Amino acid sequence: MTRRIAVLTAGVVLLVLFGLLGTTLPVPYVAQVPGPTFNTLGDIDGSPIISVEGRDRNEVSGNLNLTTVGVSRGGLSLVQAVRGWFDDEIAVVPEESVYPPDRSEEETRQANREAFLTSEQAAETVALGHLGYPVKVVVQEVPEDSPSESLLLEGDTIDAIDGRPTPDSDTLQAVLTDIPGGTTVTVDSTHLGEPEQVQITTKAAEDRKGSLLGVSVLEQPSAPFDIQIDVADVGGPSAGLMLTLGILDLVGDDDLTGGAVVAGTGTIDAQGDVGPIGGITLKMVAAQDIGADLFLVPADNCAEATGVDDPGFPLARVASLDDALKALSDFEAGRTPAGC
């Protein structure tokens, strides 16, 4: 065998070897892809995403779809990663940016789920505040074995204890500090708009003097109806804006979509400010797949979103809930919303 043939043979063998390794050798990257969208005005498997108890939901048309990003499980091979870098509908990102190395995959999933639940709470607070409902002390959770178990429910307001008004959480704590543990008190509360009185025997506080009702509370707008949100298997805070709009459409005074298919994304805080999210271009692909007529883009994501050639719908720039409502009103009236 001549030297030249030997070199060529070795080169072919190495090429084949590297090719085989490329298809099997994992790299520390994961693929993000367009995830499912969920119409916040609709349901999943027959169960409403937004349920309302204590009043009828508005009759609405159109869609207000929250958008998501899917993540591949397990590391990519080198070949898969390279292919993904050239595919506009796949984002190849470092694995640690999705699954931090100091957390297990289950811990990461749980943290994302908790962030979603926080966004639910913010969405309800912002929506009811926008509708003008007053801020009260509202029960968030009643643990098992709590002295208030079966006497107070999630969503109830605590209005007074033994005749002493409790308009905020600081006042509630001050009142309870004056009451020894084990005392039976009269709690004035409101359940779905109806005033109630219950007798609760408090338990002693462990870290201070006084007593506890054994509930967690939050100051937030309180309406004479209860709202529950259920979107299984969705994590992270980016659904906040679309959940807020869904609540407003279902219990407010205005039809927000006029029958249009509106999709969007964005976090929302208690002041109604809309924050940026990850995967905006992938979420736009998901919106294309459902035939969206309009896409709501957080203001800080506009630069990335406008890099997409002809997404198939106008992009509305939103930095706040008011911006989003103005964009929907303009679109329904045939005006062009403020774009990116």
N, C-alpha and C positions, 0 to 999 in steps of 0.2 A: 504494500500500500504506500503510495507516495505521500510525502509530507503534506501536500496541498489537500489531498483527499481526506487525510486524517484530521486536519484542521476543520474542514467543512463538516465532516461527520460529527466531530465534537461539538461544533456550533449548533448543528441541528438537534443533537441530543440535549444540549443545554436549553435551547429554545423550547423544545417540547416539555422539558422538566419545569422551566419557569412558567410555561403555559398551564401545566397541571397544578403547580403550586398556586398560581393566580386564581384558579377557580375554587380552591379549597382553603387557602391560607387566610384566616380572619384578620381584619384590620380594625383598629379602635374607632370605627365610625358607624353611625346608624343612618338609615334613610327615613326622611320625613316625606309624607305623601298627603294629598288632599284627603281629608277625613269626611265623615258623614255630616250633613247639615240637618238641623232640627227646627221645624216651624214652631216658634214659641206660642203661637195661637192654636196649635193643633195638639195631637196626641202621639204617643208611642205605644203600639200594641193595644190600642183602645183606651189607654189611660191618659188624661190630659197632662201636658207638660206643666201648665199653670192651672191649678184648681182653686176655686173660690167657694167658700162656705159662708152662708149668711146673707147672700144676695145672688141674683142671677148674673151670669156672665153676659156681657154685651154680645149681640149678634155681629160677628165680624166677617170680613172677606179678605182675600189676599194672604200674604205670608210675611212674617218677620223672622227670617231664618238666622239662627246663630250658626257659625261655621267652625269647623274643627280641623285639626291636623292629626293624621295617623302616624305612628312611629313603628318601624320594623322591630321585631324582637330578635335579639342576638346580634352579634357583629356581622358586618358585611364581609364578603370575600374581596380581594383586591380588584378582581374583574368587575364585580357588582358595583363597587365604589366608583371605579372609573366610568362605567356606563352611566351611573347616576349623576355624575358631574356634568354630563353632556345632555341630560334630560331636563327640560323645563318644568316637568311635573314631579320632579324628585329633588329634594334638598339633602345633600350628604353633609352631615355635621358631626363634630367630635362626639363620641359616645358620652363623655363626661359632662357635656353641656345639657344632656337630657337625663342621664342617670349619674348624679354626682358620686364620686368614688367613696365618699364618707357615708353613703346611705345604701341600703339594700334596694333592690327594685321594688319590693313591697312597700318600703318606707317612702320611696319617691312617689309611688302611686297614691299612698295615703296622704302625703303632703299636698299633692295636686288636687285630690278630692276635697281636702279641707279648704284649699284656696277657692275651689268652686263654690262650696257652701258659704264661704264668706262673701263671695260675689252675689249669691242669692240674697243674702241679708241686706247687702248694700243696695241691690236693685229694688227690693221692697221699700226700704227706707227712702230712697230717692223718689220713687214713683208716688208713694203716699204723701211725701212732703210736697211734691209738685202739685198734687191735687188739693193741698191745703188742710190735710188732717192734722190735728194738734199732737205735739210731742208729749208722751206720757211714759211712765215706768211700765215696761211690757215684759211679761214673763217669757223667757227664752227656752228654759228647760226645767223640768221637775223630775229629779232623779228618783229611782226606786228607794223606798225606805225614808223618803223625805217627809217631814211633818206636814207638808202641803200636798202630798200625793193624793190624788182623786179630789182634792178640794180646790186647787188652782190648776189651770191648764195652760199649755203653751199658747201665747197670744192674748191671754187675759192681762188686763191692766191692774196695777195695785194703786188704788186711789187714796186710801186712808187706812190707818191702823188705830183702833180705839178712838176714832173720831179725829185723829191728827192727820191732816192732809199730807200726802207724799208725792208732790209734783215732780220730784227728780230723785235720782239714785242716792245722792248725798243726804237729802232729807230723810229718805227711807232708812239709810244706815244710822243716822242720828237718832231717829225714833226707836229703832231696834236696840241701839246701845243703851237706852234708858230702861229697857224691859229685861228683867232677869230671865235666864233660860228656864224652860219648863212652865212659863206663864201661858195661859190661854187668852188669846187676843181675838178681837173682832176685826176682820179684814174686809174693807169695802173694795170690791173689784168690779170690773166690767167684762162681760163675756159676750162677744158678738153683738156689742152695742147695748146689751141689757145689763143694768146694775144688779149686783148680787152682794150678799153678805155671808161670810163663812167664818166659823170658829176654828182657829188653828192653835195648837199647843206648840210653842216654839221650842227649839233646842238651844243649849248653851253654845255660845261662840267659843272657839278654841284659842284664837289669837288676840282676843280683846274681850272687854267686858260686854255684857248684854247678851242678846240672843239672835237666832237666825230663823228664817222661814224655810230654809233649805231649798231655795230656788235660785237660778241665775236670771238676771234681769238686764235690760238694756233700755236706754232712753231712745225712743224712736216714735215716729208718727203712728198713731193708732186709729184704725178705721173700724166701723161697726160690722166688719166681716173679716174672715181669715183667708190668707193666701198661702198655698203650699206649692212648691216647685219640685218637680221630679224629672230629672234627666239622668238616667243611669249611665254609668261608665264614661262620664265626661269629667275631665279634671282641669284645673287651672282657673284663673280669674277672668279669662278673655270673653266670657259670655255675658258679663255684667250689663253692657249697654243694651244688647238685644233682649235680655230678660226684662230690663226696665221698660223698654218700649212695649213688650208683650203685655206686661201688667197694665200699663196706661191704656192700651187699646181695649183690654178686656173689662176694666172697671172705670175708665175715664169717660169723658163726654164727647170725644172726637174719634172718628174713624181715621186711623193714621195712614192706612195704605191705599184706600180707594180701590181695592181689588188688585193692586200690583204685587209682584213678587219682589220683596225687598230682602236683601241679605246684608250681613255686616259683622263687625267684630269690634272689640274694645273693652278694656276694663272700665269700671266706674267706681268713684269713691262717694263718700257720704255727701259731698258738696255738689255732686253731679258732673265732676270733671271726668273726661274720657281719656284713658291712658293707652300707650302703645302696646302692641302684642307681637309675638313671633309668628313666622310663617304666613305673612300677609299674602304673598303671591300664590301660595298653595291654597289658601282659603278663597282666593279669587277664582281659581280653577274649579273648586267645589261649587261656587256660585254659578259659574258658567254651566255646569252640569245640570243644575235645576232650572235653568232658563231665567235667571234673575234679571229684573228690569233696572235695578239700582243697587249700588253697593256702598255701604257706609264705612268710611276709612278713618281710623284715628289720625288726627292731624300729624302726629310724629311718625306715622308710617307712610305719609303721602309720597315722599321721595322714592321709596322702594316701589310703591304701588304704581306710580306713573312710569316706571321702567318696563312695564308689561305692554307689549304691542297689542292694541285693539282688543281689550278684554271683553268687549261685547255689551257693555253697559256703562253708564256714566258713574264716575266716582265722586261721592260727596264727602268733603272734608269736614270732620266733626271733632271739636275739642271739648264739647260739653253736651249735656242732654239738650239744652236749648238749641244748639247747632243742629242736632239730629232731628228735632221736631220741626225746625225751620226747613231743613232739607226735604223732609217728607211732605210738608205743606206745599213747598214750591213745586215739587215733582207732581203731586196730585193736581195742582192748578195749571200744570203745563209749563211752568217756569223751570229754567235750568238751575239746579242747586249749586251752591258755591262748591267748586271742585278743587281737586288737588293741584 
